[in-house]
Amino acid sequence: MISKVYTATLQGLRAVPVTIEVNACTNPQPRFVIVGLPDSAVKESQERILSALSVNNYRVPMKQIVLNLAPADIRKEGSGFDLPATIGVLASLEFIKNDNLNQYMFVGELGLDGSIQPIKGALPIAIKARELGYKALFVPDANAREAAVVDTLLIYGVKHLKEVIDFIEGTTILEPTIVNTRQEFNEQQSQFDFDFSEVKGQEQVKRAFEIAAAGGHNIILVGSPGCGKSMMAKRLPSILPPLSLAESLETTQIHSIAGQLSRDTSLISQRPFRAPHHTISDVALVGGGNNFMPGEICLAHNGVLFMDELPEFSRSVLETLRQPLEDRTITISRAKYNITLPCSFMFVASMNPCPCGYHHHNTRNCVCTPAQIQRYLNKISGPLMDRIDLQVEVESVPFDDLAKKPVGESSAQIRERVVMARLIQEKRFANIKGIHCNAQMSPSQIKQFVKLSDSSFERLRIAMKRLDLSARAYDRILKVSRTIADLEGCEHVLDSHIAEAIGYRNLDREGWIE
């Protein structure tokens, strides 16, 4: 008898429907065959299926069992086919009813005893199941809350194969998993582990972070060891505007495919903060591999990518950032696939000013020569540095100030100003698709929205000539000045805004190395 069971596989960020056809027929030489471009994990499901059936007292007769994964021209990867394949085998052998299987979609990995293990990508599969009009989706219990984000689709979280069989046979009733998405999403948006009130001093750096958050600008911090660069970078998500529900859903899908959602997570409600180690490979950063996995820049989508000790990253890794920082998407082309992924993130980097770390330090002497400092800074290419809008020098806070300073301004207070500035930008770009903040403006939009007076233009001209800045750095200064004006609620960019924006090009400053 031929049975059909429905499931899905992942291709990039989207799920593709797969029909598992099972034919159990008499054959003098019994065998179990899986066709339809299965990978090794799918081929090995034969042993898991037969073991699970045996442990649960289902005797597989001496027949030839053929599983076809259709469409046969798409490669099937992962262990999520175990559960639907087992249901298909049982239906083909007439151990369970075959009447209503076309109403359901199944996904899950089987243990040898029939227990159902979690899988990756439950959320995009649930979205596809709703799109195709299925009544319900059976997923591992550990993935139930993640999939239950999708409304108008019944999500059954199951722990064992027997639960699914009993439900199909009508001998038991399963309760669907229900998640109040909006309530949980709103409750968790303001819960942060780190707060800017814990940072004493560093008012100039906090101001730079506020500007970066308000306009979505990239920022690099340059300072000696222990001056608080990493501490402040970790607090950046607490002042960024809250995620919208659409951004949250998109971010959650990426983390779902990467298998990085915890059991209790339904939607990611806070902006991601990714901080890869400097030994990361270029593939791990941008994504890819034989079996596709999102990289760190995709996992940081709608959030922050923080790279501490930037010159310690390999040159090839740093250069892979150039195109994603500009286009906010990454296209991964391999022999088996070609996938375009979103990677719109704020890039935050930190570094020492020199190999010893004490160049321009207020109490300790630097032992590096100008040539050593230049060689150290040259590890970061000019084109990459041009893509960083704010370059901020961080000084150490003296002990007396550290001990006496009162509690600083809280993240909630800074966030209010950031949100107001973003609202101004939303209105400004309301009719422009794909532009949400000042950092995303194109040259033509900069010309349209940043009008300079004669004095402001002359100030910028002198700075460009003296610092020998590139055309990209020119655009960066104008974008940052537009954000500073938005924070102050000014319709036009003033001289003071241009002057402050120029001040955030510290590494371009003449004589910085000496």
C-alpha positions in Angstrom: 0.0 0.0 0.0 1.2 3.5 -0.8 0.9 6.2 1.8 1.7 9.9 1.7 2.9 12.1 4.7 3.8 15.8 4.5 6.7 17.6 6.0 9.2 20.3 4.9 12.9 21.0 4.5 14.9 24.2 4.8 16.5 26.1 2.0 18.2 29.2 3.4 15.6 31.1 5.4 12.5 29.5 3.9 10.9 26.1 4.2 10.1 24.0 1.1 7.3 21.4 1.3 8.3 17.7 1.0 6.0 14.8 0.4 7.2 11.4 1.8 5.7 8.6 -0.2 6.0 5.1 1.3 5.4 1.9 -0.6 5.5 -1.4 1.3 5.4 -4.4 -1.1 6.2 -8.0 -1.0 9.8 -8.9 -2.1 11.8 -12.1 -1.8 14.7 -10.0 -0.6 13.3 -7.5 2.0 15.1 -4.1 2.2 14.6 -0.5 3.3 15.3 2.0 0.6 15.3 5.9 0.8 15.4 7.8 -2.5 15.0 11.5 -3.3 18.5 13.0 -2.7 18.8 12.2 1.0 21.9 13.3 2.9 23.7 11.0 5.4 21.5 12.0 8.3 18.4 11.1 6.3 19.8 7.8 5.1 20.6 6.9 8.7 17.0 7.4 9.7 16.3 3.8 8.6 18.0 2.5 11.7 16.2 5.0 14.0 12.8 4.2 12.5 13.2 0.4 12.7 14.5 0.6 16.3 11.6 2.9 17.4 9.0 0.6 15.8 10.5 -2.5 17.4 10.7 -0.9 20.9 7.1 0.1 20.6 6.0 -3.4 19.6 5.4 -2.9 15.9 6.8 -5.8 14.0 7.9 -4.8 10.5 7.0 -7.7 8.1 9.5 -9.1 5.6 8.7 -6.6 2.8 10.5 -4.1 0.6 9.9 -0.6 2.0 10.7 2.3 -0.4 10.6 5.9 0.9 10.6 8.6 -1.8 11.2 12.2 -0.7 9.5 14.4 -3.3 10.4 16.6 -5.1 13.3 14.4 -5.8 15.6 17.1 -7.3 15.9 19.0 -3.9 18.6 17.8 -1.5 17.1 16.7 1.8 19.2 17.4 4.9 18.8 16.9 8.6 17.0 14.5 11.0 13.6 16.1 10.9 12.3 13.6 8.4 12.3 10.7 11.0 8.8 11.3 12.5 7.0 11.8 9.2 8.8 8.9 7.6 7.8 6.6 10.5 4.2 7.7 10.2 4.4 6.9 6.5 5.8 3.4 7.1 3.0 2.7 9.7 0.3 3.9 7.3 1.8 1.9 4.4 1.8 -1.2 6.5 -1.7 -0.5 7.6 -0.8 -0.3 11.3 -2.5 3.1 11.5 -5.3 5.0 9.7 -4.4 6.7 6.5 -7.6 8.8 6.2 -6.7 12.2 7.7 -2.9 12.3 7.2 -3.3 14.9 4.4 -4.5 17.4 7.1 -1.3 17.4 9.0 2.4 18.2 8.6 5.0 16.4 10.7 8.6 17.1 11.7 10.9 15.7 14.3 13.9 13.5 15.0 13.4 10.0 16.6 15.4 8.5 19.4 15.9 4.7 19.3 13.1 4.3 21.8 10.6 6.5 19.9 11.3 9.7 21.9 11.1 12.8 19.7 14.1 15.1 19.8 14.2 18.8 18.8 15.1 20.0 15.3 16.2 23.2 13.7 14.0 25.6 11.8 10.6 24.8 13.4 9.4 28.4 13.0 9.9 28.7 9.2 8.3 25.2 8.8 5.3 26.3 10.8 5.0 29.4 8.6 5.0 27.2 5.5 2.5 24.8 7.0 0.0 27.7 7.6 0.7 29.1 4.1 -0.2 25.7 2.6 -3.4 25.4 4.6 -2.6 22.5 6.8 -4.8 22.0 9.9 -2.0 21.2 12.3 1.7 20.7 12.7 3.3 18.1 14.9 6.7 19.2 16.3 9.0 18.0 19.1 7.8 19.4 22.4 11.1 21.4 22.8 10.1 23.3 19.6 6.4 23.8 20.4 6.6 27.3 21.8 8.8 28.5 18.9 6.3 27.1 16.3 3.3 28.3 18.2 4.1 31.9 17.3 2.3 31.2 14.1 -1.4 31.8 14.6 -4.4 30.0 12.8 -2.4 26.8 12.9 -2.7 24.1 15.6 0.7 23.3 17.0 1.1 19.9 18.8 4.3 19.5 20.8 4.9 15.8 21.2 7.5 13.9 23.3 7.1 10.4 22.0 6.0 8.6 18.8 3.2 6.8 20.7 1.5 10.2 21.4 1.3 10.8 17.6 0.1 7.3 16.8 -2.6 7.5 19.5 -3.8 10.9 18.3 -4.1 9.6 14.7 -6.0 6.5 15.9 -8.3 8.7 17.9 -7.5 7.1 21.2 -6.1 10.2 22.8 -6.6 14.0 22.6 -3.6 16.3 22.4 -3.7 19.9 23.6 -2.3 22.4 21.2 0.4 24.8 22.4 -0.9 28.3 22.7 1.4 31.4 23.1 0.2 34.9 23.8 2.8 36.3 21.4 2.1 40.0 21.8 1.9 39.9 25.6 5.2 38.0 26.0 6.9 40.1 23.4 5.9 43.4 25.1 6.8 42.1 28.6 10.4 41.2 27.7 11.3 44.2 25.6 12.6 46.2 28.5 14.4 43.5 30.5 18.2 44.0 30.1 21.1 42.5 32.0 23.3 45.6 31.5 22.5 49.3 31.9 24.4 52.5 31.1 23.8 53.7 34.6 26.6 51.3 35.7 29.1 53.2 33.6 30.9 56.0 35.5 32.4 58.8 33.6 33.0 58.5 29.8 30.3 61.0 29.0 31.8 61.7 25.5 31.7 58.0 24.7 28.1 57.6 25.9 27.2 60.6 23.7 28.8 58.8 20.7 26.8 55.6 21.5 23.6 57.6 21.7 24.2 59.1 18.3 25.1 55.7 16.9 21.9 54.2 18.3 19.8 57.1 17.1 21.0 56.8 13.5 22.0 53.2 13.2 25.6 54.1 12.7 28.7 51.9 12.9 31.2 52.8 15.6 34.7 51.9 16.6 36.2 52.5 20.1 40.0 53.1 20.4 41.5 53.0 23.9 43.9 51.4 26.3 43.1 48.0 28.0 40.6 48.3 30.8 39.1 51.7 29.9 35.6 50.2 29.5 35.3 49.7 25.7 33.7 46.2 26.0 31.6 47.2 29.0 29.9 50.0 27.1 29.5 48.0 23.9 27.6 45.3 25.8 25.1 48.0 26.9 24.3 49.3 23.4 21.2 47.0 22.9 19.6 48.6 26.0 19.4 52.0 24.3 18.4 50.8 20.8 14.8 51.2 19.7 12.6 48.2 20.6 12.2 45.5 18.0 9.0 45.6 16.0 7.0 42.4 15.7 8.0 42.0 12.1 11.7 42.5 12.9 11.3 40.0 15.8 9.8 37.4 13.6 12.5 37.8 10.9 15.2 37.6 13.6 13.6 34.6 15.3 13.5 32.7 12.0 17.3 33.1 11.5 18.0 31.9 15.0 15.6 29.0 14.6 17.4 27.8 11.5 20.7 28.0 13.4 19.2 26.0 16.3 20.0 28.7 18.8 16.6 29.2 20.3 16.1 27.9 23.9 13.2 25.7 24.8 11.3 28.5 26.5 11.7 31.0 23.7 8.8 31.9 21.4 9.9 35.2 19.9 13.2 37.0 20.3 12.1 40.2 21.9 15.5 42.0 22.3 17.9 43.0 19.6 20.7 40.4 19.2 24.2 41.1 20.4 26.8 38.9 18.8 30.4 39.0 19.8 32.5 36.4 17.9 36.0 35.6 19.0 38.9 36.8 16.9 39.8 33.3 15.8 36.5 33.0 13.8 36.8 31.9 10.2 35.3 33.8 7.3 32.7 31.1 6.7 31.6 31.2 10.3 31.2 34.9 10.0 29.2 35.2 6.8 27.6 31.7 6.8 27.7 28.7 4.4 29.3 25.4 4.8 28.4 22.0 3.1 25.2 22.0 5.1 24.1 25.7 5.1 24.2 27.6 8.4 23.7 31.3 9.0 26.9 33.1 10.0 27.4 35.7 12.8 26.5 38.6 10.6 23.1 37.1 9.9 22.5 36.1 13.5 23.2 39.8 14.3 20.5 40.9 11.9 18.4 43.8 13.4 21.0 43.9 16.3 24.6 44.5 17.0 27.8 42.7 15.8 30.6 43.5 18.2 34.2 42.7 17.3 36.6 43.2 20.2 40.3 43.7 19.5 39.6 44.3 15.8 43.2 44.1 14.5 43.5 40.5 15.9 40.9 39.2 13.4 42.4 37.8 10.2 42.5 40.1 7.2 40.3 37.8 5.1 37.6 37.9 7.9 37.7 41.7 8.1 37.5 42.1 4.3 34.4 39.9 4.1 32.5 42.6 6.1 32.9 45.3 3.5 30.0 44.3 1.2 27.5 43.3 4.0 28.2 46.7 5.8 27.3 48.5 2.6 24.5 46.5 1.2 23.0 45.0 4.4 22.6 41.7 2.7 24.9 38.8 1.9 24.8 36.4 -1.0 26.4 33.0 -0.3 27.2 31.1 -3.5 28.3 27.5 -3.3 28.2 24.5 -5.7 25.0 23.2 -4.0 23.1 26.4 -3.3 22.9 30.2 -3.9 21.2 32.0 -1.0 20.7 35.7 -0.2 20.3 36.6 3.5 19.5 39.8 5.4 22.3 41.1 7.6 21.3 44.7 8.6 23.2 45.2 11.8 25.1 47.9 13.7 28.8 47.2 13.6 30.6 48.0 16.8 34.4 47.4 17.1 37.0 48.1 19.7 40.8 48.1 19.5 43.9 49.2 21.4 45.7 52.3 19.9 49.0 50.5 19.5 50.6 47.0 20.2 51.4 47.8 23.8 48.0 49.5 24.3 49.1 52.7 25.9 49.5 55.2 23.1 47.9 58.6 24.2 47.4 57.2 27.7 47.1 59.8 30.4 49.5 58.2 33.0 51.4 55.3 31.3 54.1 55.7 28.6 53.8 54.0 25.2 56.8 51.9 24.2 55.8 51.6 20.5 57.5 53.4 17.7 55.4 55.4 15.1 56.2 52.7 12.6 54.9 49.9 14.9 51.7 51.9 15.6 51.2 52.5 11.9 51.7 48.8 11.1 49.2 47.9 13.8 46.6 50.3 12.5 47.2 49.1 8.9 45.8 45.7 9.8 42.4 47.4 9.3 42.0 48.5 5.7 41.0 52.0 4.6 37.9 50.8 2.8 36.7 49.1 6.0 37.5 52.0 8.2 35.6 54.3 5.8 32.4 52.2 6.5 32.6 53.1 10.2 30.8 56.3 10.9 32.0 57.2 14.3 35.6 56.8 15.5 35.9 57.5 19.2 39.0 57.6 21.4 38.3 56.3 24.9 40.4 57.5 27.8 40.8 55.7 31.1 38.8 57.1 34.0 41.0 58.3 36.9 40.5 56.4 40.2 39.3 59.6 42.0 36.7 60.2 39.4 35.7 56.5 39.4 35.2 56.5 43.1 33.3 59.9 43.3 31.2 59.8 40.2 27.5 59.4 41.0 25.3 56.9 39.1 25.2 57.8 35.5 22.1 58.3 33.2 20.1 55.2 32.8 19.6 53.3 29.5 15.9 54.0 29.7 16.5 57.7 29.7 18.9 57.6 26.8 16.6 55.2 24.9 13.7 57.7 25.1 15.8 60.3 23.1 16.9 57.6 20.7 13.3 56.5 20.0 12.3 60.1 19.4 15.1 60.6 16.9 14.1 57.4 15.1 10.5 58.5 14.9 11.6 61.6 13.1 13.6 59.4 10.7 10.6 57.1 10.1 8.5 60.0 9.0 11.3 61.3 6.8 11.7 58.0 5.0 8.1 56.8 5.1 7.8 56.8 1.3 11.2 55.3 0.7 11.3 51.5 0.6 14.1 49.8 2.6 15.3 53.0 4.4 14.6 53.2 8.1 17.4 55.3 9.6 20.0 57.9 8.6 22.8 55.3 8.3 21.0 53.7 5.4 20.7 56.8 3.2 22.1 56.8 -0.3 24.2 59.7 -1.7 21.1 61.0 -3.5 19.1 60.9 -0.2 21.9 62.6 1.7 21.7 65.4 -0.9 18.0 65.7 -0.4 17.8 65.6 3.4 21.1 67.2 4.5 21.1 70.9 3.5 24.2 72.8 4.6 24.6 76.5 5.1 27.6 78.3 3.5 29.5 78.3 6.8 28.8 74.6 7.5 29.9 73.7 4.0 33.2 75.7 4.4 33.9 74.0 7.7 33.4 70.6 6.1 35.5 71.5 3.1 38.5 72.5 5.3 38.2 69.3 7.4 38.0 67.1 4.2 41.2 68.8 2.8 43.1 68.8 6.1 42.3 65.2 7.1 42.5 63.9 3.4 39.1 62.1 3.8 37.5 59.9 1.2 34.2 60.5 -0.5 32.7 57.7 1.7 33.9 59.5 4.8 32.3 62.7 3.5 29.0 60.9 3.3 29.5 59.5 6.8 30.0 62.9 8.3 26.8 64.2 6.7 24.8 61.2 7.9 26.1 61.6 11.5 25.4 65.4 11.4 21.8 64.6 10.3 21.4 62.3 13.3 22.8 64.8 15.7 20.3 67.4 14.4 17.5 64.8 14.8 18.5 64.2 18.5 18.1 67.9 19.1 14.9 68.1 17.1 16.3 70.5 14.5 14.9 70.5 11.0 18.2 71.8 9.5 21.8 70.7 10.0 23.7 73.5 11.9 27.4 74.4 12.1 27.6 72.7 15.6 26.2 69.5 14.2 28.8 69.4 11.4 31.6 70.2 13.9 30.6 67.4 16.2 30.3 64.9 13.4 33.8 65.8 12.2 35.1 65.2 15.7 34.1 61.6 15.4 36.7 60.9 12.8 39.5 60.6 15.3 41.6 58.0 13.4 41.7 60.3 10.4 43.1 63.2 12.5 46.4 64.6 11.4 49.2 63.8 13.8 47.2 61.1 15.7 50.1 58.6 15.6 52.8 61.1 16.8 
